Amino acid sequence: MSSQRSNLADTLHGLDGRSYGNLKQIRGRYRFGPVTLFVNRVQADPFASPSKVRVRIEHADAKLPPELITDRQDRIAAADYLLRAGNTALGRFDRKAIILGRPGQEVLERTNVRIDDAGVEARLLVNLPARGRRILGHRAADLLTRDLPDLARAMFLCEKWSDGIDGLRQHVQLHRDQLELRDHLGEAGLVGFIANGAILPRSAGDSDEPMNPEQAVPFASPPELEHTVELSSGRSLTGMGIPRGVTVIVGGGYHGKSTILRALERGVHLHIAGDGREWVITDPGATAIRAEDGRAVTGDDISPFIANLPSGTDTRTFSTTNASGSTSQAANLVEAIEVGARTLLIDEDTSATNFMIRDSRMRALIPAEREPITPFVDRVRPLLDRRGVSTVLVAGGSSAFFEVADHVIALDAYVPHDVTKQAHELVGVDPDALTVTDDGSVRQPALRIPTAKALRPASKTKSARAKGTDRIQFGRAFIDLLAVSQIVDAQQTAGVAEALEYLAEIFDGRTAITEALAEIDEMLDEQGIDGLTGHRDHPGHITRPRAQEIASALNRYRELLLVE
């Protein structure tokens, strides 16, 4: 098919009013000055999934500074910047017709924009116009031959940007600094860092946008936990460093406890400038743990927390289709550790009380040998001392964790104070001899190995599909991810769905879950997010998920089968 703009326009004008299926003939490659347009897939009818179209500009024309797009991480940050530039430019076009994908507050590896050695491209979803099932050819010609090339120029030609190349340079440098700070956490023995001046509250409960700084209380570290980092860029940061160990956050209701925990949950991802949390950086494997009544559990060793059931059920390989609050939280915890989590983030408000604590009166009334549940308070220090797993816990109604806490932080009107000494004095604990109750049950569990057909549902269509942010359809089954709070958007859920398809090819009856997830991570590091989709020309819009979220979906799949 001709690469001339006039020919594509003439073809579309000639298709005006004809049946929609005739649009398939426009598939191909077209050149509009520095912009190359690829029509990779044309939707079957106006009500089907949008058409897949790419727009591309080579580096010689884009003239992006090479030093900002040299390595993989720089390209992730630069692609994020270009995606945001595209969303700004998209306001001049028809947002219903052109779908670029709108990023949130996080800088993530996405398929929407790709930077390779030769050039830059945007992967678009395009609703080609129609009236009923008839082609609106004149409008389609304007869309493909005028609007999309104009959008590509606005995205990729720096002279079109309002802030020029400086905006890109600052965006990439911020990303570099955040990565350096993240690396520093491990070196400094920290699991998290919150910079002084950070704006942690969001504008609303259902929004991820920052609260107006004039209304919010900027974060200020307690002096006892203040930590300063000097970055190689010359930037100096001071804020609260959260050390490895057991940290308990307390305070009255609505004083900011859960806001800090939520910021730490999202701190596993890097954020854009102006978010307020761009200097909230958390151990990248940190995992939020909560109770989740009704979830499926397959072959988990929850015996460190639940054992000696009256039914005689073996909790070293525990399975159920309808977990209780305590068993679900135990499963969530051991599954997180199984895939490498070394920091647990827990809020008492979303936890099962009998999983977390058992007070002295209850212990006296119900002897230990008659209680199958060993509460988390008894396991939190063995997890740290034997497995190297730290915990950050929000507690508003119980002092039970004071006896095992390395640090206690109290929030008063959103201002944190180190009250560790007072908390230890209240419970009569010597901070140099914190309580450890360990009967040897906190051990490395046996590997869980799915069967060769564990992820091959009987379905002729594509098996895994994201349904919004918190649900995946897998064959005829649905996987509920509502409790997996660190997934940030539907594109990341789509990435999880693609990962399940990838896992289906790995599982052979001999490969453990942990081995398969490590293989995916290695592939993604080498090939990028496109590797999940088989390097199709246009993979659609997906975002790279963490191994923790892939495992969360796998573990909630009700038809998962393990090798016995």
Helices and strands as residue ranges (DSSP letters): H 5-14, G 20-26, E 28-32, E 35-41, E 51-58, H 59-62, G 66-68, H 72-89, G 90-92, E 98-99, E 106-107, E 113-115, E 119-126, E 130-131, E 134-135, H 137-142, I 143-147, H 148-156, G 158-160, H 164-188, E 190-195, G 223-225, E 226-230, E 236-243, E 246-251, H 257-266, E 270-271, E 280-282, E 287-289, E 297-300, G 315-317, E 318-320, H 325-338, E 343-347, G 348-350, H 353-356, H 360-365, G 368-370, H 376-387, E 390-394, G 400-404, E 407-412, E 415-418, H 420-427, E 464-466, E 471-474, E 477-480, H 490-506, H 513-527, G 529-533, H 547-556
